[in-house]
Amino acid sequence: MRESSGSVSVSVDVETVSLGGKEHIIRTSHGTVSVAVFGDLGKPALITYPDVGLNYVSCFQGLFLCGEVASLLLHNFCIYHISPPGHELGAAPISDKATIPSVDDLADQVADVLDYFGLRSVMCLGVMAGAYILTLFSIRYRERVLGLIVVSPICRAPSWTEWLCNKVMSNLLYFYGMCGLMKDFLLHRYFSKEVRSSAHVPESDVVQACGTLLGERESTNVWQFLQSINGRYDITEGLPQLQCRTLIFVGKNSPFHSDALYMTTKLDGRYSALVEVEACGSLVTEEQPHAMLVPLEYFFMGYGLYRPSLLSISPRGPLSPSCISPELLSPESMGLKLKPIKTRASLQV
């Protein structure tokens, strides 16, 4: 047992997981949450949050299997992978009578996790629904976020189309569990048609692996998180209040492409950048993780962080946002000439 000073969060179990990390099951003010920790605890913290139906394995494995990206992240950060409630590996079903947490509750859970580990400020990396939660966390706890990286983000309440689609998925989960049709809905949400199966193109390995991992999720747990996200509210007004720099990735074929463009128009163009990845769906971290390398390098350079080949001594000091130069997030610096990456530092409203 371990209890953090001045916090309600308590670790109730710790177990070793693959790749040398440890998984902590932490009791927060809004229920328990799993956090898998990888790397040197003395380094700056990078927290991640995945999309509906995913955890750190199915959402970020491709990113960390991409050698250059992995060396950049693990050399500079200790990684704290937060899973949505009940999405961790081997999770037990959440009772259908349990209170469904609001998005505010989920953002407060993130704060409780930081309190438990004694983290004052962190870098954030979120994907789709996870991007919404970490953006909301960044608005509610501005002083605790040094930088925000979001992949296919959403910041508005669900449109009627999305709300209806989520309702259909909720009913499928509730009555039929993680059935084949439900998997198809989620895979369409994550991946572009180029990598999903069709009459002419076989399903890619990454899609097959994701489908297998979806089959291991407890349907009631996915249902609960989907209910939370479908009940989200518009956080657009809070975006200009962010005190950190923001880097946005989105696949050109993502269902959330227009949402990412909208979010970019609401952020201060001096402190944000958009990277559009050609022929890619929402889950850039799995479908085209290599496309994230150059933008991440330039983003982190503003904090004095580099890849190991460029620095002989591992940086261990706290990140310092004040040392960022706006030029580092210019389209030229972010790799406009590289394919398939297309970058825009700002958009016209």
C-alpha positions in Angstrom: 0.0 0.0 0.0 1.2 3.5 -0.8 -0.7 6.7 0.0 0.2 10.1 -1.4 0.4 13.0 1.0 -2.5 15.4 0.8 -4.3 13.3 -1.8 -7.1 10.8 -1.8 -5.3 8.5 -4.3 -4.1 5.2 -3.0 -2.4 2.4 -4.9 -4.1 -0.9 -4.1 -2.0 -3.1 -6.3 1.3 -3.0 -8.3 2.4 -5.6 -10.8 5.2 -6.0 -13.2 4.3 -5.7 -16.9 6.1 -6.2 -20.2 9.1 -4.1 -21.3 10.2 -3.4 -17.8 7.3 -1.2 -16.8 5.0 -1.5 -13.8 1.2 -1.2 -13.6 -0.3 0.7 -10.7 -4.0 0.4 -9.9 -4.7 3.7 -8.2 -7.8 4.6 -6.2 -8.8 8.2 -7.0 -11.6 10.4 -5.9 -13.7 9.1 -8.9 -12.9 5.4 -8.8 -9.8 3.3 -9.7 -7.6 3.8 -12.7 -4.7 1.9 -14.1 -1.4 3.6 -14.8 1.5 1.7 -16.6 4.8 3.4 -15.9 7.9 2.9 -18.2 11.3 4.5 -17.9 13.4 6.5 -15.4 11.3 8.1 -12.7 13.9 10.9 -12.5 13.1 12.2 -15.9 10.3 14.6 -16.9 6.9 13.0 -17.1 4.9 12.3 -20.3 1.3 11.1 -19.6 -0.8 9.4 -22.3 -4.5 8.7 -22.6 -6.0 6.5 -25.4 -9.3 6.5 -27.2 -12.5 4.5 -26.5 -11.8 0.7 -26.6 -8.1 1.2 -26.5 -5.3 1.1 -23.9 -1.6 1.9 -24.0 -0.8 -1.4 -25.9 -3.4 -1.0 -28.7 -3.1 2.8 -28.9 0.6 3.6 -28.5 2.4 0.3 -29.2 3.1 1.3 -32.8 4.6 4.6 -31.7 7.0 2.9 -29.3 7.9 0.2 -31.8 9.0 2.9 -34.2 12.7 3.0 -33.1 13.5 6.6 -33.6 10.3 7.9 -32.0 10.8 5.5 -29.1 14.4 6.6 -28.5 13.2 10.2 -28.6 10.5 9.7 -26.0 12.1 7.2 -23.7 15.4 9.1 -23.7 13.7 12.2 -22.5 10.7 11.1 -20.5 9.3 8.7 -18.0 6.1 7.5 -19.6 2.9 7.2 -17.5 0.2 5.4 -19.6 -3.3 6.1 -18.1 -6.0 3.7 -19.2 -9.7 4.7 -19.2 -11.5 2.9 -16.3 -11.7 -0.8 -17.0 -9.6 -0.6 -20.2 -6.3 -2.0 -18.7 -5.0 -5.4 -19.6 -7.0 -8.1 -17.8 -9.5 -5.7 -16.4 -12.6 -7.1 -14.6 -16.0 -6.0 -15.7 -17.3 -2.8 -14.2 -20.8 -3.2 -12.6 -23.5 -1.9 -14.8 -24.9 -0.3 -11.7 -21.7 1.7 -11.2 -22.0 5.5 -11.6 -20.8 6.6 -15.1 -18.1 9.2 -14.6 -18.4 12.6 -16.3 -15.6 13.9 -18.4 -14.8 16.3 -15.6 -14.5 13.3 -13.3 -12.0 11.7 -15.7 -10.0 14.9 -15.9 -9.9 15.0 -12.1 -8.7 11.4 -12.1 -5.7 12.5 -14.1 -4.9 15.2 -11.5 -5.2 12.5 -8.7 -2.7 10.3 -10.7 -0.2 13.2 -10.8 -0.7 13.7 -7.1 0.0 10.1 -6.4 3.3 10.1 -8.2 4.3 13.5 -6.9 4.3 15.1 -10.4 3.9 18.8 -10.4 3.8 19.4 -14.1 3.7 17.1 -17.2 3.7 16.7 -20.9 0.4 15.3 -22.3 -0.2 13.0 -25.2 -3.9 12.0 -26.0 -5.7 10.4 -28.8 -9.3 11.2 -29.9 -11.4 10.8 -26.7 -8.2 10.7 -24.7 -7.2 14.0 -26.4 -10.4 15.5 -25.2 -9.8 14.4 -21.6 -6.2 15.7 -21.6 -7.3 19.0 -23.2 -10.0 19.4 -20.6 -7.4 18.5 -17.9 -5.1 21.2 -19.4 -7.8 23.8 -19.2 -8.8 22.9 -15.6 -5.3 22.4 -14.3 -3.4 24.9 -16.6 -0.4 25.2 -14.3 0.3 21.5 -14.4 0.7 21.1 -18.1 3.9 22.0 -19.9 2.9 20.9 -23.4 -0.1 19.3 -25.1 0.2 16.8 -27.9 -3.2 15.6 -29.3 -4.0 13.1 -32.1 -7.3 13.5 -34.0 -8.6 15.7 -31.2 -12.2 16.7 -30.4 -13.2 19.7 -28.4 -16.9 20.2 -29.1 -20.0 18.4 -27.9 -20.9 15.5 -30.2 -22.6 16.4 -33.5 -25.9 14.7 -34.2 -24.1 12.3 -36.5 -21.5 11.3 -33.9 -24.1 11.2 -31.1 -26.3 8.8 -33.1 -23.3 6.7 -34.1 -22.2 6.5 -30.5 -25.8 5.5 -29.4 -25.7 2.7 -32.0 -22.4 1.5 -30.6 -23.7 1.8 -27.1 -26.7 -0.4 -27.9 -24.5 -3.0 -29.6 -22.2 -3.1 -26.6 -25.0 -3.3 -24.2 -27.0 -6.1 -25.9 -24.4 -8.0 -28.0 -21.0 -7.2 -26.4 -17.9 -6.7 -28.5 -19.4 -8.3 -31.6 -18.1 -8.2 -35.1 -20.2 -5.2 -36.1 -19.0 -3.3 -33.0 -15.4 -4.0 -33.9 -16.1 -2.7 -37.5 -17.5 0.5 -36.1 -14.4 1.0 -33.9 -11.9 0.1 -36.6 -13.6 2.6 -38.9 -13.2 5.2 -36.2 -9.4 4.4 -35.8 -8.1 3.5 -39.3 -8.3 4.7 -42.9 -9.8 2.6 -45.6 -6.3 2.0 -47.0 -5.4 -0.3 -44.2 -8.8 -1.8 -43.5 -9.9 -4.8 -45.4 -11.7 -4.5 -48.8 -12.4 -6.5 -51.9 -9.0 -5.7 -53.3 -6.8 -5.0 -50.2 -6.3 -7.4 -47.3 -6.5 -6.2 -43.8 -3.2 -4.9 -42.5 -1.3 -6.5 -39.6 -1.9 -3.4 -37.4 -5.7 -3.6 -38.0 -5.8 -7.3 -37.3 -3.8 -6.8 -34.1 -6.1 -4.0 -32.9 -9.2 -6.2 -33.7 -7.7 -9.0 -31.6 -7.1 -6.7 -28.7 -10.6 -5.2 -28.9 -11.9 -8.7 -28.5 -10.2 -8.8 -25.1 -12.0 -5.7 -23.8 -14.9 -6.0 -21.4 -17.9 -4.6 -23.3 -19.4 -3.1 -20.2 -16.2 -1.1 -19.5 -16.1 0.2 -23.1 -19.8 1.0 -22.9 -19.2 3.1 -19.8 -16.4 5.2 -21.3 -18.4 5.7 -24.5 -21.3 7.0 -22.4 -18.9 9.4 -20.7 -17.5 10.7 -24.0 -20.9 10.9 -25.6 -22.0 13.2 -22.7 -19.1 15.6 -23.2 -19.6 19.4 -23.5 -18.0 22.1 -25.7 -14.6 23.2 -24.3 -13.8 25.7 -27.1 -14.0 28.7 -24.8 -11.2 27.3 -22.7 -8.7 26.8 -25.5 -7.4 30.3 -25.6 -6.7 30.1 -21.9 -4.2 27.2 -22.3 -0.8 28.2 -20.9 1.1 25.6 -22.9 2.1 25.0 -26.5 0.0 22.6 -28.5 0.9 20.2 -31.3 -2.0 18.6 -33.2 -1.7 15.5 -35.4 -4.6 14.3 -37.6 -5.0 11.9 -40.5 -6.5 13.4 -43.6 -8.9 10.5 -43.7 -9.9 10.7 -40.1 -13.6 11.1 -39.2 -12.3 13.8 -36.8 -10.4 15.7 -39.4 -12.8 18.7 -39.4 -12.7 18.7 -35.5 -8.9 19.0 -35.5 -9.1 21.9 -38.0 -11.7 23.6 -35.9 -9.6 23.2 -32.7 -6.6 24.7 -34.5 -8.6 27.9 -35.4 -9.5 28.4 -31.7 -5.9 28.1 -30.4 -3.4 30.9 -30.5 -1.5 30.4 -33.8 1.8 31.6 -32.1 1.8 28.6 -29.8 0.2 25.8 -31.7 0.8 23.8 -34.9 -1.2 21.3 -37.0 0.3 18.3 -38.7 -1.9 16.6 -41.3 -0.9 13.1 -42.3 -1.8 12.0 -45.8 -3.6 8.7 -46.4 -4.1 8.1 -42.7 -7.0 7.6 -40.3 -7.5 8.9 -36.7 -5.0 6.6 -35.0 -1.8 8.1 -36.4 0.2 6.5 -33.5 -0.5 3.1 -34.9 -1.1 3.6 -38.7 1.8 6.0 -39.5 3.8 6.6 -36.3 6.9 7.5 -38.3 5.1 10.6 -39.5 5.2 12.0 -36.0 9.0 11.9 -35.6 10.1 15.2 -37.1 7.2 17.3 -35.7 7.9 15.8 -32.2 11.6 16.5 -32.5 11.1 20.2 -33.3 8.4 20.5 -30.6 10.7 19.0 -27.9 13.7 20.9 -29.1 12.0 24.0 -27.7 12.2 22.4 -24.3 15.9 21.5 -24.7 15.2 17.9 -25.4 16.8 15.9 -28.2 17.3 12.4 -29.6 20.1 10.4 -28.0 22.3 10.6 -31.1 22.3 14.4 -30.8 23.0 14.5 -27.0 25.5 12.5 -25.0 24.0 13.3 -21.6 20.4 12.5 -20.9 18.4 15.6 -19.8 16.9 15.2 -16.4 16.0 18.7 -15.4 12.4 20.0 -15.5 11.1 21.1 -18.8 11.2 24.8 -19.3 8.5 26.2 -21.7 10.0 29.7 -21.5 12.9 28.6 -23.7 10.7 27.8 -26.7 11.2 29.9 -29.8 8.0 30.5 -31.9 10.1 29.7 -35.0 10.4 26.1 -33.9 6.7 25.6 -34.7 6.8 27.3 -38.1 5.7 25.3 -41.1 9.2 25.2 -42.4 10.6 23.9 -39.2 7.8 21.3 -38.8 8.7 19.6 -42.1 6.3 21.1 -44.7 8.5 19.7 -47.5 8.5 16.1 -46.1 6.0 13.6 -47.5 3.4 12.4 -46.4 3.4 15.1 -43.7 1.7 18.4 -44.4 2.0 21.0 -41.7 0.2 24.3 -41.1 1.0 26.4 -38.1 -2.3 28.3 -38.3 -5.6 28.3 -40.3 -7.9 31.0 -41.4 -11.2 31.0 -39.5 
